[in-house]
Amino acid sequence: MECISVFDMLKIGIGPSSSHTLGPWRAAERWISELVSEGHFTHVVKIQAQLFGSLSLTGKGHATDLAVVLGLSGADPVTIPVEDIDGIVETVKKNKSLLFNGLVEVPFDIDEDIVFEKEFLPFHANGIRFTAVLKSNQAINETYYSIGGGFVVKEERINAKKNKETFKTFPFPVENGNQLLAHCKNENKSISELVFLNEQSLRDVREIDDQLRAIWNTMLECMYTGCHTEGKLPGGLNVKRRAFEMHQKLIGSVPYSNPQEWLESIRETEVKFRQILKWVSCFALAVNEVNASLGRVVTAPTNGSAGVIPAVLMYYLVIENHDGDFDDIKRFLLVAGEIGSIFKKGATISAAMGGCQAEIGVSSAMAAGGLTELMGGTTEQVLMAAEIAMEHHLGLTCDPIGGLVQVPCIERNSMGAIKAINASELALDTDPDEAKVPFDKVVNTMWETAKDMNSKYKETSEGGLAVGVNMSDC
């Protein structure tokens, strides 16, 4: 059975897209690793990258070409200083060469050596092929597929389960919601407790806690940055950052000097009923404005949907429970990660395969489940909340204007966060025995809907708002 860790679902990386930025970046790293292991790396004299399908059609707007350059240059998306990105890319453009994996200089013209091929490869909509010419003039190539959430495979989606990261079998393997419920019942554990036991089969408790803290700190810093940055987003749409002004109106003159003090100051601010949704929207918008400007975010489960989970978690910490601490954050993230993994196994988290229901829909379900456990919900109510959240995102298309993760993507994070909170409230007030739609049914339905959806609405910018709105008018 497929083994997906919470740290596979929640990854620290650079925006704006997990499938179009982080995935190609990771594919470049993987290709380099394979060249090294096969003894070819030191013999490479020329490299090229071809982008296929959705990676080609919306690659410019998603900074796929920049991600390829950074990956080939040996930069790490988790640790690279965001302010260094433009300099690295500009140096490559100016010199028409790059330092391959930071070690070997090879000629590289971004305009010629990153080729946008409009054709779709048969295995997946997001294909990328790297070619290396060796000193012997032999050309070798390898093709990868970015299947969403930063995951990269080398086979078609049908056989992807054989190719995903499988560390070893979890003590409590989970393929669907029914299996998760059965394990929790048999072990008398909550979902977060069960997931934590699974994670302990991969790494020790201290490492788990350290990584979860790093994920939360990145989320918090991302919200903080977004709330304190004004101006317009890059890319040509001239989208104004809204989180800055919204935050100023909400926070008032409460003093603080860093993200943690900021969190505490919000907790101390008297939040009126009508301001609650504004705060949630502010948190979500802040994250995805940072994401849209190539900032550091956490895939949750993707970059395009990165704002939902932190916004809902902040809602819990600043509205529902001012005494909430790391243990609450930990439980939330463990539950969210598990729900996301079930959608990944049973459906998809790739917008190029399933539309935006696979991103915002899944993130809303993840957040709804995490919030429900923290609010005292039963295991059944946690899955009911996740089901309700996804049920009301079914069929959501992905049609980004200009191929940019801005319109309608940023606002959708706000909507997804609010739906997650509403889904949790509904589940908490409902007897699970009265549920009409099981969680596993909505997972299966999402995948069936994804397969039926016209390809124009799967992150190609060939339909919907992407063609209905004129870029020149923006």
Sequence and secondary structure as in RCSB ss.txt:
>XXXX:A:sequence
MECISVFDMLKIGIGPSSSHTLGPWRAAERWISELVSEGHFTHVVKIQAQLFGSLSLTGKGHATDLAVVLGLSGA
DPVTIPVEDIDGIVETVKKNKSLLFNGLVEVPFDIDEDIVFEKEFLPFHANGIRFTAVLKSNQAINETYYSIGGG
FVVKEERINAKKNKETFKTFPFPVENGNQLLAHCKNENKSISELVFLNEQSLRDVREIDDQLRAIWNTMLECMYT
GCHTEGKLPGGLNVKRRAFEMHQKLIGSVPYSNPQEWLESIRETEVKFRQILKWVSCFALAVNEVNASLGRVVTA
PTNGSAGVIPAVLMYYLVIENHDGDFDDIKRFLLVAGEIGSIFKKGATISAAMGGCQAEIGVSSAMAAGGLTELM
GGTTEQVLMAAEIAMEHHLGLTCDPIGGLVQVPCIERNSMGAIKAINASELALDTDPDEAKVPFDKVVNTMWETA
KDMNSKYKETSEGGLAVGVNMSDC
>XXXX:A:secstr
     HHHHS EEESS IIIIIHHHHHHHHHHHHHHHTT GGGEEEEEEEEEEHHHHSTTTTTHHHHHHHHHTT 
 TTTS GGGHHHHHHHHHHHTEEEETTTEEEE  HHHHEEEE S  SS SEEEEEEEEETTS EEEEEEEEEETT
EEESS GGGGGGTS   S  SS  SSHHHHHHHHHHHT  HHHHHHHHHHTTS HHHHHHHHHHHHHHHHHHHHH
HHT  SB SSSS  B  HHHHHHHHHTT   SSHHHHHHHHHHS   GGGHHHHHHHHHHHHHHHHHTT EEE S
S STTTTHHHHHHHHIIIII TT  HHHHHHHHHHHHHHHHHHHHHS   HHHH GGGTHHHHHHHHHHHHHHHT
T  HHHHHHHHHHHHHTTTT  B  GGG S TTHHHHHHHHHHHHHHHHHHHHTS GGG SS HHHHHHHHHHHH
HHS GGGBSSSSSTHHHHS GGG 
